[in-house]
Amino acid sequence: MPEWSKLLSGKLIHRTICCSLGVALILTPLTVSAASSSNGKQSALSHASQFAVKHTDKAKFEGSLLAVGENRFLTLNEIGQQWDGIDPEYKPDKAVEAVKSLLSQKDYEALFPNRLGSPAWYEVAKGKEYFKGDQKDYFSYNNLIDAVTEVANIKLKVSSRKGSPGVQEIYRLDKDARIETLVARSSDFNSTKNKKQEIVTAIIDFGTFLKEGFKKDRKRELAAFLANLSHETGGGWSTAPGGELKWGLFWNENIAGRTGTNPSAFVDEASAALYPGVKDKRYYGRGPIMLSWNFNYGLFSSIIYGDKNVLLSNPEIVAADGKVGFMTAILFWMTPQDPKPSAHDVIINKWKPTKAHIAKGLGQPGFGITIMVLNGLEANLGETEGSSVKRRAGHYRDITKTMGVDITGEKVDTLGMQPF
């Protein structure tokens, strides 16, 4: 299972090894007044140097005048200069078409008949400890489309000091409103020493999800995305009715966190100044990627809403609203994590492995490497009984077959691979 990282503490992509998927968002972690710790929690932001471009001469060394959380309206000219413009092909109105052209609702529901809140789920869950009489179809096809639509309106930019990728300013752009928000800033971003270093930027357009590459590659992207999530949220077993693969997308909460077996509030003190935990709120794993820890709830809230307090005050939203849940998964999927590329870039063949990657067995871009991006702990695993890769690859084959995509020759396991 992937992990989520925390922003601004030196680590941001924490992996939880229970039935949850952590998440990690982008470029190297910021440190906001807090020293890096070795407690296993990782940062969601990682350096995406392959996308880095220098600012204009005038802005080479100067950061934003905004305070963290503040925003400003941008003209179209400013968006063109500072955000590489807004490509109409990646706007929200293209999202419905993007999903429906790749996988129909009928096929989607046939692939995941026991998804959380479906009619089949109600039959299975009735009388069980986890049953909820008012459970909605959390992983519904419409929630997926709505999530793709919402994220398509967001761009993210990470500005870092040249030579110090962990010294950052992070911005969010609402395309429709043309509002730029400063999401986070390293405490030492404007120190005397760092102000002598040029600023380089990495920009991620979440509207490119399912919209780049040949149609076959876009189908493979959706299949790989759903296959990895299905493994992380799967409730199936080898002799499960209908087959193990029909039980993907069954869970959306970490069981130990939900039941109180693990009573931790999941508040990291190193990041609490920036992302303070709210009294009586717990930040255990929720959603398709099992978003965990206060810093991830705060970071993702900033990216989704432009306000860190929405999910910090109401972490339950991630498990209650399937659209928001899918949004957290897409943000994770689209964002590079130093030293890893994004899963998006890998599956559409946008990422090119270096000699160092090839030496680690990472020279065959495809589904297998998306597993390594999400979870390096599943390195060097084949499709043997009991292997987590077996179920991931099984879902991928099942979904691509439904889509009519031939993946013959694609490496779908991690045999011979080492972590990035």
C-alpha positions as CSV (number, residue, x, y, z in Angstrom):
1,M,0.0,0.0,0.0
2,P,1.3,3.5,-0.8
3,E,1.9,6.0,1.8
4,W,1.1,9.4,2.5
5,S,3.6,12.0,3.3
6,K,3.3,15.0,5.4
7,L,4.1,18.3,4.2
8,L,6.6,20.6,6.0
9,S,8.2,18.4,8.4
10,G,10.9,16.7,6.5
11,K,8.8,13.7,5.5
12,L,5.4,13.5,4.0
13,I,4.6,10.2,2.6
14,H,3.8,7.9,5.4
15,R,3.0,4.3,4.7
16,T,0.6,2.5,6.9
17,I,0.9,-1.2,6.9
18,C,-2.6,-2.1,8.0
19,C,-5.4,-2.2,5.6
20,S,-4.7,1.3,4.3
21,L,-3.0,3.1,1.6
22,G,-1.1,6.2,2.7
23,V,-0.3,8.9,0.3
24,A,2.3,11.1,-0.8
25,L,1.9,14.2,-2.7
26,I,4.6,16.0,-4.4
27,L,8.1,17.4,-4.2
28,T,10.5,17.1,-1.4
29,P,9.0,17.9,2.0
30,L,9.0,21.4,3.3
31,T,10.3,22.0,6.8
32,V,8.3,24.6,8.6
33,S,10.2,25.4,11.7
34,A,10.3,21.7,12.5
35,A,13.3,19.5,12.3
36,S,13.2,16.4,10.2
37,S,12.4,13.3,12.2
38,S,12.8,9.6,11.6
39,N,9.5,8.5,12.8
40,G,8.4,6.8,9.6
41,K,6.2,9.6,8.4
42,Q,7.1,10.9,5.0
43,S,6.4,14.1,3.2
44,A,3.8,14.5,0.5
45,L,5.9,16.8,-1.6
46,S,8.8,15.6,-3.5
47,H,11.1,17.4,-6.0
48,A,10.0,17.1,-9.6
49,S,13.1,18.3,-11.2
50,Q,12.2,17.0,-14.7
51,F,9.5,19.6,-14.8
52,A,11.5,22.5,-13.2
53,V,11.7,25.8,-15.1
54,K,13.5,28.9,-14.0
55,H,11.5,32.1,-13.1
56,T,12.0,35.2,-15.1
57,D,15.1,37.3,-14.2
58,K,13.0,39.6,-12.1
59,A,11.6,36.8,-10.0
60,K,14.7,34.6,-9.8
61,F,15.3,35.1,-6.2
62,E,12.1,36.7,-4.7
63,G,9.3,34.5,-3.3
64,S,5.7,35.4,-2.9
65,L,4.5,38.4,-1.0
66,L,1.5,36.4,0.2
67,A,1.2,35.0,3.7
68,V,0.4,31.3,3.9
69,G,-3.3,30.9,3.3
70,E,-3.7,34.2,1.5
71,N,-4.7,34.4,-2.1
72,R,-4.9,36.8,-5.0
73,F,-6.7,37.2,-8.3
74,L,-4.6,36.7,-11.5
75,T,-5.1,38.1,-14.9
76,L,-4.9,35.8,-17.9
77,N,-1.6,37.3,-18.8
78,E,-0.2,36.6,-15.3
79,I,-1.5,33.0,-15.5
80,G,0.2,32.6,-18.8
81,Q,3.5,33.9,-17.4
82,Q,3.5,32.3,-14.0
83,W,1.4,29.1,-14.5
84,D,2.0,28.2,-18.2
85,G,-1.5,29.3,-19.0
86,I,-4.7,27.2,-18.9
87,D,-5.0,24.6,-21.6
88,P,-8.7,24.2,-22.7
89,E,-8.2,20.5,-23.3
90,Y,-7.6,20.0,-19.5
91,K,-10.6,22.0,-18.2
92,P,-13.3,20.4,-16.1
93,D,-15.8,20.2,-18.9
94,K,-13.7,17.6,-20.6
95,A,-13.8,15.3,-17.5
96,V,-17.0,13.4,-18.2
97,E,-16.1,12.7,-21.7
98,A,-12.6,11.5,-20.6
99,V,-14.0,8.9,-18.2
100,K,-16.9,7.7,-20.3
101,S,-14.8,7.2,-23.4
102,L,-12.5,4.9,-21.5
103,L,-14.9,2.8,-19.3
104,S,-18.7,2.7,-19.3
105,Q,-20.7,2.8,-16.1
106,K,-22.1,-0.6,-16.9
107,D,-18.6,-2.1,-17.2
108,Y,-17.4,-0.2,-14.1
109,E,-20.2,-1.6,-12.0
110,A,-19.6,-5.1,-13.3
111,L,-15.9,-4.9,-12.3
112,F,-16.8,-3.7,-8.8
113,P,-20.1,-5.3,-7.8
114,N,-19.3,-5.4,-4.1
115,R,-18.0,-1.8,-3.8
116,L,-18.8,0.0,-0.6
117,G,-22.5,1.0,-0.5
118,S,-23.6,-1.0,-3.6
119,P,-26.7,-3.2,-3.4
120,A,-24.4,-6.3,-3.2
121,W,-22.4,-4.6,-0.4
122,Y,-25.6,-4.2,1.6
123,E,-26.4,-7.9,1.3
124,V,-22.9,-8.9,2.5
125,A,-22.6,-6.2,5.2
126,K,-26.0,-6.5,6.9
127,G,-25.6,-7.7,10.4
128,K,-21.8,-7.1,10.4
129,E,-19.9,-4.8,12.8
130,Y,-19.1,-2.4,10.0
131,F,-22.6,-2.2,8.5
132,K,-24.2,1.3,8.1
133,G,-27.8,1.5,7.2
134,D,-27.4,4.9,5.5
135,Q,-24.2,4.0,3.6
136,K,-24.1,5.6,0.1
137,D,-22.5,4.2,-2.9
138,Y,-19.1,5.6,-2.0
139,F,-17.1,4.3,-5.0
140,S,-19.9,5.1,-7.5
141,Y,-19.1,5.8,-11.1
142,N,-20.6,9.3,-10.7
143,N,-18.3,10.0,-7.8
144,L,-15.3,9.1,-9.9
145,I,-16.5,11.4,-12.7
146,D,-17.2,14.2,-10.2
147,A,-13.7,13.8,-8.7
148,V,-12.0,14.0,-12.1
149,T,-14.1,17.1,-12.9
150,E,-13.2,18.8,-9.6
151,V,-9.4,18.1,-9.8
152,A,-9.3,19.3,-13.4
153,N,-9.9,22.8,-12.1
154,I,-6.7,22.8,-10.0
155,K,-3.1,23.4,-10.7
156,L,-0.3,23.0,-8.2
157,K,3.1,24.8,-8.3
158,V,6.1,24.1,-6.1
159,S,8.8,26.7,-6.1
160,S,12.1,25.5,-4.6
161,R,15.5,27.1,-4.0
162,K,18.0,25.8,-6.6
163,G,20.1,23.1,-4.9
164,S,17.8,22.8,-2.0
165,P,14.6,21.1,-3.2
166,G,13.2,20.9,0.3
167,V,13.1,24.6,0.7
168,Q,9.8,25.4,-0.9
169,E,6.7,27.6,-1.5
170,I,3.6,25.7,-2.6
171,Y,0.8,27.3,-4.5
172,R,-2.7,26.3,-5.7
173,L,-4.5,27.8,-8.7
174,D,-8.2,27.6,-9.1
175,K,-8.5,27.8,-12.9
176,D,-12.1,29.0,-13.1
177,A,-11.8,31.6,-10.4
178,R,-8.3,32.6,-11.4
179,I,-7.3,32.6,-7.7
180,E,-3.8,31.7,-6.6
181,T,-3.4,30.6,-3.0
182,L,-0.1,30.2,-1.1
183,V,-0.6,26.8,0.5
184,A,2.7,26.5,2.4
185,R,6.2,28.0,2.8
186,S,9.4,26.6,4.3
187,S,10.4,28.7,7.3
188,D,13.8,29.3,5.8
189,F,12.6,30.0,2.3
190,N,13.6,33.6,2.6
191,S,16.6,33.3,4.8
192,T,19.6,35.4,3.9
193,K,21.4,32.3,2.6
194,N,18.5,30.9,0.6
195,K,17.6,34.3,-1.0
196,K,20.9,34.0,-2.8
197,Q,19.7,30.8,-4.5
198,E,17.5,31.0,-7.7
199,I,14.0,29.7,-7.6
200,V,12.9,26.9,-9.9
201,T,9.3,25.8,-10.2
202,A,7.4,22.6,-10.9
203,I,3.8,22.8,-12.1
204,I,1.3,20.0,-12.1
205,D,-2.0,20.3,-14.0
206,F,-4.4,17.8,-12.4
207,G,-6.6,18.3,-15.5
208,T,-4.2,16.0,-17.5
209,F,-5.4,12.9,-15.6
210,L,-6.8,10.5,-18.2
211,K,-6.2,13.1,-21.0
212,E,-2.6,12.6,-22.1
213,G,-1.1,10.0,-24.5
214,F,-2.7,7.6,-26.9
215,K,-6.2,6.4,-26.1
216,K,-4.7,3.0,-25.2
217,D,-2.4,4.6,-22.7
218,R,-5.3,6.6,-21.2
219,K,-7.2,3.4,-20.8
220,R,-4.1,1.8,-19.2
221,E,-3.9,4.8,-16.8
222,L,-7.5,4.4,-15.6
223,A,-7.0,0.6,-15.3
224,A,-3.8,1.0,-13.4
225,F,-5.3,3.7,-11.1
226,L,-8.3,1.5,-10.3
227,A,-6.3,-1.7,-10.0
228,N,-4.0,-0.2,-7.4
229,L,-6.9,1.3,-5.4
230,S,-8.8,-2.0,-5.7
231,H,-6.0,-3.9,-4.0
232,E,-5.7,-1.3,-1.2
233,T,-9.4,-1.3,-0.5
234,G,-10.1,-4.9,-1.4
235,G,-12.2,-7.2,0.8
236,G,-11.7,-10.4,-1.2
237,W,-9.9,-13.6,-0.6
238,S,-8.9,-16.5,-2.8
239,T,-12.2,-18.4,-2.4
240,A,-14.5,-15.4,-2.3
241,P,-17.9,-15.7,-4.0
242,G,-17.5,-14.5,-7.6
243,G,-13.7,-14.5,-7.3
244,E,-11.3,-12.3,-5.3
245,L,-11.2,-9.6,-7.9
246,K,-14.9,-8.8,-7.5
247,W,-14.3,-7.4,-4.0
248,G,-12.2,-4.4,-4.9
249,L,-13.2,-1.0,-3.4
250,F,-14.9,-2.7,-0.4
251,W,-13.4,-0.6,2.4
252,N,-12.7,3.1,2.9
253,E,-11.5,3.4,6.5
254,N,-8.6,1.9,8.4
255,I,-10.3,-0.8,10.5
256,A,-8.1,-0.3,13.6
257,G,-8.6,3.4,13.5
258,R,-12.4,3.3,13.0
259,T,-13.0,0.7,15.7
260,G,-10.7,2.4,18.2
261,T,-8.4,-0.6,18.4
262,N,-5.7,2.0,17.6
263,P,-6.9,5.0,19.6
264,S,-4.2,7.4,18.3
265,A,-5.4,10.8,17.1
266,F,-2.6,10.6,14.4
267,V,-1.4,14.1,15.2
268,D,2.3,14.7,14.5
269,E,3.7,17.3,16.9
270,A,6.4,18.4,14.4
271,S,3.7,19.6,12.0
272,A,1.1,20.6,14.5
273,A,2.0,24.3,14.3
274,L,1.1,24.4,10.6
275,Y,-1.6,21.8,10.7
276,P,-3.0,21.7,14.2
277,G,-5.2,18.8,15.2
278,V,-8.7,19.7,16.3
279,K,-9.9,18.5,19.7
280,D,-11.6,15.1,19.6
281,K,-10.8,14.6,15.9
282,R,-8.8,11.7,14.7
283,Y,-6.8,11.5,11.5
284,Y,-6.6,7.8,10.9
285,G,-6.7,6.3,7.4
286,R,-9.7,7.2,5.3
287,G,-10.6,7.1,1.6
288,P,-9.2,5.1,-1.4
289,I,-5.6,5.9,-0.3
290,M,-6.4,5.8,3.5
291,L,-5.3,9.5,4.0
292,S,-3.6,9.6,7.4
293,W,-2.1,12.1,9.9
294,N,-3.0,15.8,10.5
295,F,-0.4,17.0,8.0
296,N,-1.9,15.1,5.2
297,Y,-5.5,16.2,6.0
298,G,-4.3,19.8,6.2
299,L,-2.3,19.6,3.0
300,F,-5.0,17.9,1.0
301,S,-7.6,20.2,2.4
302,S,-5.5,23.2,1.2
303,I,-5.2,21.7,-2.3
304,I,-8.9,20.6,-2.6
305,Y,-10.6,23.6,-0.9
306,G,-7.9,26.2,-0.7
307,D,-8.4,26.1,3.1
308,K,-6.5,23.7,5.4
309,N,-9.2,23.9,8.1
310,V,-12.0,22.1,6.2
311,L,-10.6,18.6,6.6
312,L,-8.7,19.3,9.8
313,S,-12.0,20.3,11.4
314,N,-14.0,17.6,9.6
315,P,-11.8,14.6,8.7
316,E,-14.9,12.5,8.4
317,I,-15.6,14.1,5.0
318,V,-13.0,11.9,3.4
319,A,-14.9,8.7,4.3
320,A,-18.3,10.2,3.9
321,D,-18.0,11.8,0.5
322,G,-16.8,9.5,-2.3
323,K,-16.0,12.4,-4.6
324,V,-13.5,13.9,-2.1
325,G,-12.1,10.4,-1.5
326,F,-11.4,9.9,-5.2
327,M,-9.9,13.4,-5.4
328,T,-7.3,12.5,-2.7
329,A,-6.4,9.5,-4.8
330,I,-6.0,11.4,-8.0
331,L,-3.9,14.1,-6.4
332,F,-1.6,11.4,-5.1
333,W,-1.5,9.6,-8.5
334,M,-0.6,12.7,-10.4
335,T,2.2,14.1,-8.2
336,P,5.9,13.1,-8.3
337,Q,7.5,12.1,-5.0
338,D,11.3,12.6,-4.9
339,P,13.0,10.5,-6.1
340,K,10.0,8.9,-7.7
341,P,8.1,10.1,-10.8
342,S,4.3,10.3,-10.7
343,A,2.4,7.1,-11.5
344,H,0.6,9.2,-14.2
345,D,3.9,9.9,-16.0
346,V,5.0,6.3,-15.8
347,I,1.9,4.7,-17.2
348,I,1.5,7.1,-20.2
349,N,5.2,6.7,-21.0
350,K,6.0,10.4,-20.3
351,W,8.7,9.4,-17.8
352,K,12.0,8.2,-19.2
353,P,14.2,6.0,-16.9
354,T,17.8,7.0,-16.4
355,K,20.8,4.7,-16.3
356,A,20.5,4.6,-12.5
357,H,16.8,3.5,-12.8
358,I,17.7,0.8,-15.3
359,A,20.4,-0.5,-13.0
360,K,17.7,-0.9,-10.4
361,G,15.5,-2.9,-12.8
362,L,13.2,0.1,-13.3
363,G,13.7,0.3,-17.1
364,Q,10.4,-1.1,-18.3
365,P,7.7,1.6,-17.8
366,G,4.4,0.0,-17.1
367,F,2.0,-1.2,-14.4
368,G,4.8,-2.9,-12.4
369,I,6.6,0.5,-11.9
370,T,3.4,2.1,-10.7
371,I,3.4,-0.4,-7.9
372,M,7.0,0.7,-7.1
373,V,5.9,4.4,-7.1
374,L,3.1,3.6,-4.7
375,N,4.9,1.1,-2.5
376,G,8.6,0.4,-2.7
377,L,8.1,-2.3,0.0
378,E,6.6,-4.6,-2.8
379,A,9.9,-4.7,-4.7
380,N,11.0,-7.9,-6.4
381,L,7.7,-9.7,-6.1
382,G,6.1,-12.0,-8.7
383,E,2.6,-13.2,-9.1
384,T,2.9,-16.0,-6.6
385,E,0.2,-17.1,-4.2
386,G,0.0,-14.7,-1.2
387,S,1.9,-11.9,-3.0
388,S,0.3,-8.5,-2.9
389,V,1.5,-8.0,-6.5
390,K,-0.6,-11.0,-7.6
391,R,-3.8,-9.2,-6.7
392,R,-2.7,-5.8,-8.1
393,A,-1.8,-7.4,-11.4
394,G,-5.0,-9.5,-11.4
395,H,-7.1,-6.4,-11.1
396,Y,-5.1,-4.7,-13.8
397,R,-5.6,-7.6,-16.2
398,D,-9.3,-7.8,-15.4
399,I,-9.9,-4.1,-16.0
400,T,-7.8,-3.8,-19.2
401,K,-9.5,-6.9,-20.6
402,T,-12.9,-5.3,-20.0
403,M,-11.6,-2.2,-21.8
404,G,-10.4,-4.2,-24.7
405,V,-6.7,-3.2,-24.1
406,D,-4.0,-5.7,-25.0
407,I,-1.2,-5.5,-22.4
408,T,0.8,-8.5,-23.8
409,G,4.5,-7.9,-23.0
410,E,3.9,-5.3,-20.4
411,K,5.7,-5.9,-17.1
412,V,3.0,-6.1,-14.5
413,D,5.0,-7.4,-11.5
414,T,8.0,-6.1,-9.7
415,L,10.4,-9.0,-10.1
416,G,14.0,-7.7,-10.4
417,M,13.0,-4.2,-9.3
418,Q,14.6,-2.3,-6.4
419,P,13.0,0.8,-4.8
420,F,13.6,4.2,-6.3
